[in-house]
Amino acid sequence: MPESKLYIIRSIQSMGDTRILKLFPEDGKSIGFLPGQFINLFKIDDKALTRAYSIASPPSWPYLELAIQIIGGKFTSYLDTLKVGDKIGVMGPFGKNEYKGGKKAVMIAGGIGITPMMGMIRHIAEKRIQGDFRLYYFAKQMSNTAYVSELMSYSSQGIIKADFRFTREESLPFSKERIDIEKVIAELDDFKQYEFYLCGPVAMVNSFSDVLISKGIAKEQIKADAFG
Ligand SMILES: Cc1cc2nc3c(=O)[nH]c(=O)nc-3n(C[C@H](O)[C@H](O)[C@H](O)COP(=O)(O)OP(=O)(O)OC[C@H]3O[C@@H](n4cnc5c(N)ncnc54)[C@H](O)[C@@H]3O)c2cc1C
């Protein structure tokens, strides 16, 4: 059941136009959620001003971590005025694209669409879940792209297989090439056994979903969120 409560902002880290927020529950009891779910943030004195944000932290952490791209829209302009110590409303959890412990998954994230994958990957790392977890993460450039070094560390520990693409800037050894979903599938043994998590620009999410469905992957195995 979704809950609604106040959280206190304890940390704000800036990376280019992204803000990584750590939110602690005012009453010390964090809302329960599954990796990959999202909450709605709302302005305390104007509950109608609300937006959805995926949770980048795993359920075990005492705080919610969110990574939010400030685009100058209504909510992100308000968010950018908040300081450490300020309070914000949280309602949730929401979303049916959560990770439930599967052992074979392909995650494809574009830009800020990495947030639900972070919640899942951190959970997989923490619980030492053994399996085949493949992350494809594309962004414009390596600098100011959230979570790259943490993900590289999971990759070097063998927790995930990570493939980074930086499409607007040469960032050796990483490729600038766009992700080709046909090639992603071709690299999998028995691709119908995998769950596919897609999060990023709407065009990518829709076109990749269409290809996966055309290959015979069941709709229930495709978990897609379009933003970023
Ligand atoms: C399930 C879900 C999870 C999400 N998780 C995240 C997340 O983890 N991180 C994250 O950053 N976002 C996430 N989002 C997107 C988020 O909910 C907001 O849509 C986003 O932060 C923009 O809100 P806003 O009020 O600032 O923009 P709005 O005012 O709502 O503007 C909407 C659109 O108008 C355009 N627009 C408005 N102002 C400008 C401007 N100045 N410059 C350029 N374009 C503009 C943009 O296309 C923008 O998307 C998620 C969305 C969903 C549905």
PDBQT file of the ligand as one rigid body, heavy atoms in Angstrom, charges set to zero:
ROOT
HETATM    1  C1  LIG A 301       7.984   6.305 -13.382  1.00  0.00    +0.000 C 
HETATM    2  C2  LIG A 301       8.836   7.550 -13.576  1.00  0.00    +0.000 A 
HETATM    3  C3  LIG A 301      10.067   7.637 -12.953  1.00  0.00    +0.000 A 
HETATM    4  C4  LIG A 301      10.867   8.775 -13.137  1.00  0.00    +0.000 A 
HETATM    5  N1  LIG A 301      12.109   8.822 -12.539  1.00  0.00    +0.000 NA
HETATM    6  C5  LIG A 301      12.912   9.876 -12.759  1.00  0.00    +0.000 A 
HETATM    7  C6  LIG A 301      14.234   9.909 -12.197  1.00  0.00    +0.000 A 
HETATM    8  O1  LIG A 301      14.670   8.978 -11.507  1.00  0.00    +0.000 OA
HETATM    9  N2  LIG A 301      14.996  11.024 -12.437  1.00  0.00    +0.000 N 
HETATM   10  C7  LIG A 301      14.530  12.068 -13.204  1.00  0.00    +0.000 A 
HETATM   11  O2  LIG A 301      15.274  13.051 -13.379  1.00  0.00    +0.000 OA
HETATM   12  N3  LIG A 301      13.291  12.054 -13.753  1.00  0.00    +0.000 NA
HETATM   13  C8  LIG A 301      12.473  11.003 -13.533  1.00  0.00    +0.000 A 
HETATM   14  N4  LIG A 301      11.207  11.002 -14.061  1.00  0.00    +0.000 N 
HETATM   15  C9  LIG A 301      10.700  12.216 -14.751  1.00  0.00    +0.000 C 
HETATM   16  C10 LIG A 301      10.046  13.169 -13.706  1.00  0.00    +0.000 C 
HETATM   17  O3  LIG A 301       8.854  12.580 -13.216  1.00  0.00    +0.000 OA
HETATM   18  C11 LIG A 301       9.674  14.547 -14.285  1.00  0.00    +0.000 C 
HETATM   19  O4  LIG A 301       8.903  14.361 -15.440  1.00  0.00    +0.000 OA
HETATM   20  C12 LIG A 301      10.889  15.409 -14.606  1.00  0.00    +0.000 C 
HETATM   21  O5  LIG A 301      11.682  15.610 -13.435  1.00  0.00    +0.000 OA
HETATM   22  C13 LIG A 301      10.469  16.776 -15.185  1.00  0.00    +0.000 C 
HETATM   23  O6  LIG A 301       9.632  17.410 -14.278  1.00  0.00    +0.000 OA
HETATM   24  P1  LIG A 301       9.422  19.010 -14.364  1.00  0.00    +0.000 P 
HETATM   25  O7  LIG A 301       8.249  19.353 -13.515  1.00  0.00    +0.000 OA
HETATM   26  O8  LIG A 301      10.707  19.720 -14.063  1.00  0.00    +0.000 OA
HETATM   27  O9  LIG A 301       9.067  19.213 -15.881  1.00  0.00    +0.000 OA
HETATM   28  P2  LIG A 301       7.612  19.654 -16.461  1.00  0.00    +0.000 P 
HETATM   29  O10 LIG A 301       7.314  21.047 -16.052  1.00  0.00    +0.000 OA
HETATM   30  O11 LIG A 301       6.633  18.597 -16.065  1.00  0.00    +0.000 OA
HETATM   31  O12 LIG A 301       7.927  19.585 -17.976  1.00  0.00    +0.000 OA
HETATM   32  C14 LIG A 301       7.534  18.451 -18.745  1.00  0.00    +0.000 C 
HETATM   33  C15 LIG A 301       8.297  18.432 -20.060  1.00  0.00    +0.000 C 
HETATM   34  O13 LIG A 301       8.330  19.701 -20.667  1.00  0.00    +0.000 OA
HETATM   35  C16 LIG A 301       9.620  19.965 -21.184  1.00  0.00    +0.000 C 
HETATM   36  N5  LIG A 301      10.248  21.127 -20.493  1.00  0.00    +0.000 N 
HETATM   37  C17 LIG A 301       9.707  21.893 -19.528  1.00  0.00    +0.000 A 
HETATM   38  N6  LIG A 301      10.538  22.861 -19.167  1.00  0.00    +0.000 NA
HETATM   39  C18 LIG A 301      11.645  22.711 -19.893  1.00  0.00    +0.000 A 
HETATM   40  C19 LIG A 301      12.884  23.417 -19.972  1.00  0.00    +0.000 A 
HETATM   41  N7  LIG A 301      13.113  24.529 -19.290  1.00  0.00    +0.000 N 
HETATM   42  N8  LIG A 301      13.835  22.939 -20.809  1.00  0.00    +0.000 NA
HETATM   43  C20 LIG A 301      13.620  21.854 -21.564  1.00  0.00    +0.000 A 
HETATM   44  N9  LIG A 301      12.456  21.168 -21.547  1.00  0.00    +0.000 NA
HETATM   45  C21 LIG A 301      11.511  21.591 -20.738  1.00  0.00    +0.000 A 
HETATM   46  C22 LIG A 301      10.381  18.724 -21.047  1.00  0.00    +0.000 C 
HETATM   47  O14 LIG A 301      10.187  17.942 -22.204  1.00  0.00    +0.000 OA
HETATM   48  C23 LIG A 301       9.724  18.066 -19.878  1.00  0.00    +0.000 C 
HETATM   49  O15 LIG A 301       9.898  16.650 -19.878  1.00  0.00    +0.000 OA
HETATM   50  C24 LIG A 301      10.402   9.863 -13.925  1.00  0.00    +0.000 A 
HETATM   51  C25 LIG A 301       9.145   9.773 -14.546  1.00  0.00    +0.000 A 
HETATM   52  C26 LIG A 301       8.390   8.636 -14.385  1.00  0.00    +0.000 A 
HETATM   53  C27 LIG A 301       7.040   8.562 -15.067  1.00  0.00    +0.000 C 
ENDROOT
TORSDOF 0
